[in-house]
């Protein structure tokens, strides 16, 4: 059984200043504390079967997300004639954005047959070789960032005619260290690829091998091998134009047509750099053992590569529930053989969406409004 602990504290203070009837300023400072922890009440080995049946500790727990955020925002509004001009900035500092993601925290046993078939065997689940695969992880699964985000905007509401209002605006956003570039530089995958690039020898073939690759797959050397490009840069090109209008069709405020277009930038999904940052820790979190055979009496299941850690028993002879549980090997500084490397595309940019909207409002009386809106997002 999983359980969740979720703590959230939000606080903000806004100071409003009316300098003149036409000039208004709002300054806001805020703080947010968020801590989310998901774990299991009991840590027990994960058991899987070919039909999808699974029990034991969930492979995605424990995990934790923690965020400490300070935000400072200022908005200034000035009205003159037919124009209302607004501008301001937004600065966010997160001294702590991190947590850990420890998948497969206990040994995983994958049986070669379904429960009913195993129960029919003379020794049941303890028949030698019924466990056809085992996996275990160890290492430091934590990650920690301290990003900053800065944004500026300016917009103008222009009363072009008594019935037509035009809005023009632009926003600029700059994210600083949301990718954790300082830690990505010491990620073992990055260091391995830099070392490989120094040899000048490509690490994947330049032509398609139909035996090795799926049909239609073309290997690329743009990110790895002899011409590895390195790490992405902090995204500093997030310029977002916006335009909108509102038109009073009858001139009495009861029938209004409005619409607009805008470009909106988001921030990176932290799971993208998370796994690469994990590989920058002093001990790399990874599968430190993974063995597999083809069930009981597998003649090819011999040698040191298929011995259950902490024993001298090959997997095809292993008796579940009788023989000792595997001793998960400790993690090391370097990537273990067979590990999955994690990198970010060097040309990665923040996600964005283009939004188009068109709406119609009708007020049949002073107490009711009927509104119809169409919104389209292009990502």
MOTA-V825888 format. One record per residue. N is the residue number from 1. RES is the residue in three letters. SS is DSSP state (a for helix, b for strand, c for the rest). PSI is psi in degrees with one decimal (none if undefined). D_CENTER is the distance of its C-alpha to the mean C-alpha in Angstrom with 1 decimal. Layout:
{{N:RES:SS:PSI:D_CENTER} {N:RES:SS:PSI:D_CENTER}}
This chain:
{{1:UNK:c:130.6:24.9} {2:UNK:b:155.6:21.7} {3:UNK:b:156.9:21.8} {4:UNK:b:134.5:19.6} {5:UNK:b:122.0:20.5} {6:UNK:b:117.0:19.1} {7:UNK:b:132.0:20.6} {8:UNK:b:125.2:20.4} {9:UNK:b:124.7:22.9} {10:UNK:b:135.8:23.2} {11:UNK:b:143.6:26.1} {12:UNK:b:157.3:27.3} {13:UNK:b:127.2:30.6} {14:UNK:b:131.7:31.9} {15:UNK:b:115.3:35.0} {16:UNK:b:136.2:36.8} {17:UNK:b:126.2:39.6} {18:UNK:b:91.3:42.2} {19:UNK:b:-45.3:43.8} {20:UNK:b:169.4:45.9} {21:UNK:c:-21.4:46.0} {22:UNK:c:-6.4:44.0} {23:UNK:b:115.2:41.6} {24:UNK:b:139.9:38.9} {25:UNK:b:139.8:36.1} {26:UNK:b:123.8:33.4} {27:UNK:b:129.9:31.5} {28:UNK:b:135.0:28.8} {29:UNK:b:136.2:27.3} {30:UNK:b:159.8:24.7} {31:UNK:b:140.9:23.0} {32:UNK:b:132.9:20.2} {33:UNK:b:125.3:19.6} {34:UNK:b:131.1:17.0} {35:UNK:b:121.1:16.8} {36:UNK:b:124.8:15.4} {37:UNK:b:126.1:16.7} {38:UNK:b:127.5:16.8} {39:UNK:b:178.5:19.4} {40:UNK:b:147.0:22.3} {41:UNK:c:-29.3:25.9} {42:UNK:c:132.3:27.1} {43:UNK:c:109.6:25.7} {44:UNK:c:151.4:27.4} {45:UNK:c:145.4:27.0} {46:UNK:b:126.8:24.9} {47:UNK:b:129.8:27.4} {48:UNK:b:154.9:26.7} {49:UNK:c:159.7:29.3} {50:UNK:c:-28.5:29.5} {51:UNK:c:4.5:29.8} {52:UNK:c:-8.9:26.3} {53:UNK:c:137.8:27.8} {54:UNK:b:140.1:25.8} {55:UNK:b:170.7:26.5} {56:UNK:c:-166.9:25.9} {57:UNK:c:133.6:22.9} {58:UNK:c:135.4:19.6} {59:UNK:c:-12.9:17.6} {60:UNK:c:11.5:14.4} {61:UNK:c:153.8:16.2} {62:UNK:c:157.5:16.8} {63:UNK:b:153.3:13.6} {64:UNK:b:139.7:13.5} {65:UNK:b:134.2:11.7} {66:UNK:b:136.9:14.1} {67:UNK:b:126.5:14.5} {68:UNK:b:120.6:17.8} {69:UNK:b:132.0:18.3} {70:UNK:b:134.0:21.5} {71:UNK:b:136.2:22.1} {72:UNK:b:127.1:25.2} {73:UNK:b:140.8:26.2} {74:UNK:b:132.7:29.5} {75:UNK:b:125.7:30.9} {76:UNK:b:133.3:34.4} {77:UNK:b:131.8:36.4} {78:UNK:b:128.4:39.8} {79:UNK:b:129.7:42.1} {80:UNK:b:118.1:45.0} {81:UNK:c:-124.4:47.0} {82:UNK:c:3.9:44.9} {83:UNK:b:139.7:41.6} {84:UNK:b:108.9:39.1} {85:UNK:b:131.2:36.8} {86:UNK:b:146.9:33.7} {87:UNK:b:162.6:31.5} {88:UNK:b:-173.8:29.3} {89:UNK:b:161.7:26.4} {90:UNK:b:121.1:23.3} {91:UNK:b:127.7:22.1} {92:UNK:b:130.5:19.3} {93:UNK:b:125.3:19.2} {94:UNK:b:92.9:16.8} {95:UNK:b:-22.0:18.7} {96:UNK:b:116.4:16.3} {97:UNK:b:101.2:12.6} {98:UNK:b:-154.7:11.7} {99:UNK:b:-145.9:12.7} {100:UNK:b:156.3:12.7} {101:UNK:b:103.8:11.6} {102:UNK:c:83.9:14.9} {103:UNK:c:152.1:15.0} {104:UNK:c:60.0:18.7} {105:UNK:c:-13.2:20.3} {106:UNK:c:163.5:23.7} {107:UNK:c:144.7:25.5} {108:UNK:b:129.9:24.9} {109:UNK:b:122.7:28.1} {110:UNK:b:113.6:28.2} {111:UNK:b:152.5:31.6} {112:UNK:c:-14.5:33.3} {113:UNK:c:167.8:34.9} {114:UNK:c:161.3:34.4} {115:UNK:a:-43.0:35.8} {116:UNK:a:-39.7:39.1} {117:UNK:a:-38.2:39.9} {118:UNK:a:-37.9:39.2} {119:UNK:a:-23.6:41.3} {120:UNK:c:-11.3:44.2} {121:UNK:c:152.8:44.4} {122:UNK:c:-39.9:47.2} {123:UNK:c:11.3:45.0} {124:UNK:a:-138.4:42.2} {125:UNK:a:-18.6:38.7} {126:UNK:a:4.5:40.4} {127:UNK:c:131.6:41.8} {128:UNK:c:130.6:41.1} {129:UNK:c:1.0:38.2} {130:UNK:c:-26.5:36.7} {131:UNK:b:112.2:33.4} {132:UNK:b:-10.3:32.4} {133:UNK:b:147.4:29.1} {134:UNK:b:146.3:27.7} {135:UNK:b:145.4:24.4} {136:UNK:b:147.8:23.6} {137:UNK:b:156.5:21.0} {138:UNK:b:172.5:21.6} {139:UNK:c:-177.0:20.5} {140:UNK:b:109.7:18.6} {141:UNK:c:9.1:15.0} {142:UNK:b:160.2:14.4} {143:UNK:b:149.2:12.4} {144:UNK:b:128.5:13.6} {145:UNK:b:160.4:13.3} {146:UNK:c:68.9:15.9} {147:UNK:c:163.9:14.9} {148:UNK:b:148.5:17.4} {149:UNK:b:129.7:17.4} {150:UNK:b:132.8:20.7} {151:UNK:b:145.2:22.0} {152:UNK:b:147.8:25.5} {153:UNK:b:157.4:27.0} {154:UNK:b:140.4:30.5} {155:UNK:b:159.6:32.0} {156:UNK:b:123.3:35.5} {157:UNK:b:111.9:36.9} {158:UNK:b:114.7:40.1} {159:UNK:b:85.9:42.8} {160:UNK:b:-41.9:44.3} {161:UNK:b:169.8:46.8} {162:UNK:c:-21.8:47.6} {163:UNK:c:-9.7:45.6} {164:UNK:b:123.2:42.8} {165:UNK:b:128.2:39.9} {166:UNK:b:135.2:37.6} {167:UNK:b:126.5:34.3} {168:UNK:b:134.4:33.0} {169:UNK:b:164.4:30.1} {170:UNK:b:146.1:27.6} {171:UNK:b:144.2:24.6} {172:UNK:b:130.5:23.1} {173:UNK:b:140.0:19.8} {174:UNK:b:119.1:19.0} {175:UNK:b:135.0:15.9} {176:UNK:b:116.3:16.8} {177:UNK:c:29.5:14.8} {178:UNK:c:-15.4:11.3} {179:UNK:c:-9.7:10.7} {180:UNK:c:46.0:12.9} {181:UNK:a:-34.4:15.4} {182:UNK:a:-37.3:18.1} {183:UNK:a:-30.0:16.5} {184:UNK:a:-29.9:15.3} {185:UNK:c:-29.6:19.0} {186:UNK:c:11.2:20.0} {187:UNK:c:137.5:17.4} {188:UNK:a:-34.9:19.8} {189:UNK:a:-45.9:18.4} {190:UNK:a:-43.5:19.0} {191:UNK:a:-38.0:22.4} {192:UNK:a:-42.0:23.4} {193:UNK:a:-36.0:22.8} {194:UNK:a:-43.0:24.6} {195:UNK:a:-39.3:27.4} {196:UNK:a:-38.8:27.5} {197:UNK:a:-32.7:27.7} {198:UNK:a:-22.6:30.6} {199:UNK:a:-21.7:32.6} {200:UNK:c:6.4:32.4} {201:UNK:c:120.3:32.1} {202:UNK:c:145.0:29.4} {203:UNK:c:-4.6:27.2} {204:UNK:c:155.8:27.0} {205:UNK:c:155.9:30.0} {206:UNK:c:-6.8:30.7} {207:UNK:c:158.1:32.2} {208:UNK:c:130.5:31.1} {209:UNK:c:107.3:32.3} {210:UNK:c:-18.9:32.6} {211:UNK:c:-39.5:32.9} {212:UNK:c:-39.1:29.7} {213:UNK:c:154.1:27.4} {214:UNK:c:155.8:27.1} {215:UNK:c:131.2:29.3} {216:UNK:c:-4.8:28.2} {217:UNK:c:127.0:25.6} {218:UNK:c:111.8:26.4} {219:UNK:c:146.4:25.0} {220:UNK:c:137.9:23.9} {221:UNK:c:10.7:24.8} {222:UNK:c:-25.9:22.9} {223:UNK:c:-18.9:20.2} {224:UNK:c:169.9:22.1} {225:UNK:a:-149.8:25.7} {226:UNK:a:-18.0:28.6} {227:UNK:a:39.9:27.0} {228:UNK:c:129.4:23.6} {229:UNK:c:-14.5:22.5} {230:UNK:c:-144.0:20.4} {231:UNK:c:157.9:17.5} {232:UNK:c:167.6:16.0} {233:UNK:c:156.3:17.5} {234:UNK:c:133.7:16.5} {235:UNK:c:117.4:16.6} {236:UNK:c:23.6:20.0} {237:UNK:c:24.0:21.0} {238:UNK:b:80.8:19.5} {239:UNK:b:125.1:22.9} {240:UNK:b:101.7:23.0} {241:UNK:b:148.3:26.5} {242:UNK:b:144.8:27.5} {243:UNK:b:142.2:30.8} {244:UNK:b:165.6:32.4} {245:UNK:b:159.2:35.8} {246:UNK:b:125.7:37.8} {247:UNK:b:124.0:41.3} {248:UNK:b:103.4:43.9} {249:UNK:c:-38.5:45.7} {250:UNK:c:-9.5:48.8} {251:UNK:c:4.7:48.9} {252:UNK:c:5.9:49.1} {253:UNK:c:4.4:45.4} {254:UNK:c:-25.5:45.4} {255:UNK:b:112.5:43.9} {256:UNK:b:135.0:40.9} {257:UNK:b:131.1:38.8} {258:UNK:b:156.7:35.5} {259:UNK:b:176.6:32.6} {260:UNK:b:173.8:30.3} {261:UNK:b:142.4:27.6} {262:UNK:b:151.4:24.7} {263:UNK:b:127.6:21.8} {264:UNK:b:125.6:18.7} {265:UNK:b:141.7:15.8} {266:UNK:c:-167.1:12.4} {267:UNK:c:161.0:9.9} {268:UNK:c:142.1:7.0} {269:UNK:c:117.2:3.5} {270:UNK:c:-15.1:3.7} {271:UNK:a:-19.4:2.5} {272:UNK:a:-54.9:4.7} {273:UNK:a:-13.8:7.3} {274:UNK:a:-52.0:7.1} {275:UNK:a:-29.0:9.3} {276:UNK:a:-38.2:11.4} {277:UNK:a:-36.3:12.1} {278:UNK:a:-34.2:13.2} {279:UNK:c:8.7:15.7} {280:UNK:c:-4.1:17.2} {281:UNK:c:163.6:18.6} {282:UNK:c:-34.1:22.3} {283:UNK:c:124.7:21.9} {284:UNK:b:126.1:19.2} {285:UNK:c:121.9:17.4} {286:UNK:b:171.4:18.2} {287:UNK:b:113.9:20.6} {288:UNK:b:-8.7:23.9} {289:UNK:b:143.2:26.0} {290:UNK:b:113.9:25.8} {291:UNK:b:153.6:29.2} {292:UNK:b:145.9:30.5} {293:UNK:c:-176.6:33.9} {294:UNK:c:44.9:35.5} {295:UNK:c:-166.5:36.9} {296:UNK:c:143.7:40.4} {297:UNK:c:35.1:42.9} {298:UNK:c:112.7:40.6} {299:UNK:c:-18.9:42.9} {300:UNK:c:-4.9:40.1} {301:UNK:c:72.7:38.4} {302:UNK:c:161.0:40.1} {303:UNK:c:170.6:39.5} {304:UNK:a:-22.2:37.4} {305:UNK:a:-13.0:34.0} {306:UNK:a:20.0:34.4} {307:UNK:b:132.6:35.8} {308:UNK:c:123.5:34.0} {309:UNK:c:136.9:33.0} {310:UNK:c:-0.7:35.6} {311:UNK:c:179.8:38.3} {312:UNK:c:28.1:40.5} {313:UNK:c:128.4:39.8} {314:UNK:b:155.9:38.4} {315:UNK:a:-35.6:35.9} {316:UNK:a:-14.7:38.5} {317:UNK:a:2.4:40.8} {318:UNK:c:134.2:38.3} {319:UNK:c:109.3:39.5} {320:UNK:c:131.4:36.8} {321:UNK:c:-10.9:38.0} {322:UNK:c:-52.3:40.8} {323:UNK:c:157.9:39.6} {324:UNK:c:148.0:37.5} {325:UNK:c:151.5:33.7} {326:UNK:c:142.9:31.9} {327:UNK:c:108.8:31.5} {328:UNK:c:123.4:28.0} {329:UNK:c:148.4:28.4} {330:UNK:c:156.0:27.0} {331:UNK:c:161.2:24.2} {332:UNK:c:-178.7:25.3} {333:UNK:c:-35.6:24.4} {334:UNK:c:163.3:24.0} {335:UNK:c:133.6:22.0} {336:UNK:c:152.1:24.1} {337:UNK:c:134.5:25.7} {338:UNK:c:0.0:23.7} {339:UNK:c:156.9:20.3} {340:UNK:c:119.7:17.3} {341:UNK:c:150.4:16.5} {342:UNK:c:124.9:13.1} {343:UNK:c:162.3:13.3} {344:UNK:c:145.8:11.9} {345:UNK:c:124.4:14.2} {346:UNK:c:-21.2:16.8} {347:UNK:c:15.3:17.2} {348:UNK:c:138.9:13.6} {349:UNK:c:160.3:13.9} {350:UNK:c:146.9:12.1} {351:UNK:c:153.4:12.0} {352:UNK:b:162.1:15.2} {353:UNK:b:144.7:17.5} {354:UNK:b:125.9:21.3} {355:UNK:b:129.7:22.9} {356:UNK:b:133.3:26.6} {357:UNK:b:148.6:28.5} {358:UNK:b:130.8:32.1} {359:UNK:b:161.9:33.9} {360:UNK:b:131.3:37.3} {361:UNK:b:136.7:38.8} {362:UNK:b:127.1:42.2} {363:UNK:b:98.7:44.0} {364:UNK:b:-25.7:47.0} {365:UNK:b:-172.0:48.2} {366:UNK:c:-1.4:47.4} {367:UNK:c:-3.7:45.4} {368:UNK:b:146.6:43.2} {369:UNK:b:131.2:40.6} {370:UNK:b:127.0:39.4} {371:UNK:b:135.9:36.3} {372:UNK:b:128.1:34.7} {373:UNK:b:143.6:31.5} {374:UNK:b:128.1:29.8} {375:UNK:b:132.2:26.2} {376:UNK:b:128.9:24.6} {377:UNK:b:130.3:21.1} {378:UNK:b:118.7:20.6} {379:UNK:c:none:17.2}}
